[in-house]
């Protein structure tokens, strides 16, 4: 499992934790995040920003 950080706002997506409040179950890999998903903090679309593996 990996963590990914939004380069715009610093939001961290943790694959282990998922985002249950966003409807993303724990254990969901970054690759399985829907393409229309947007960063919950800054609203940037998944396809529109680079994520860095931390």
Buried (B, 14 or more C-beta within 10 A) or exposed (E): EEBBBBEBEEBEBEBEBBBEEEEBEEEBEBEEBEEEBBBBEEEBEBEEBEBEEE
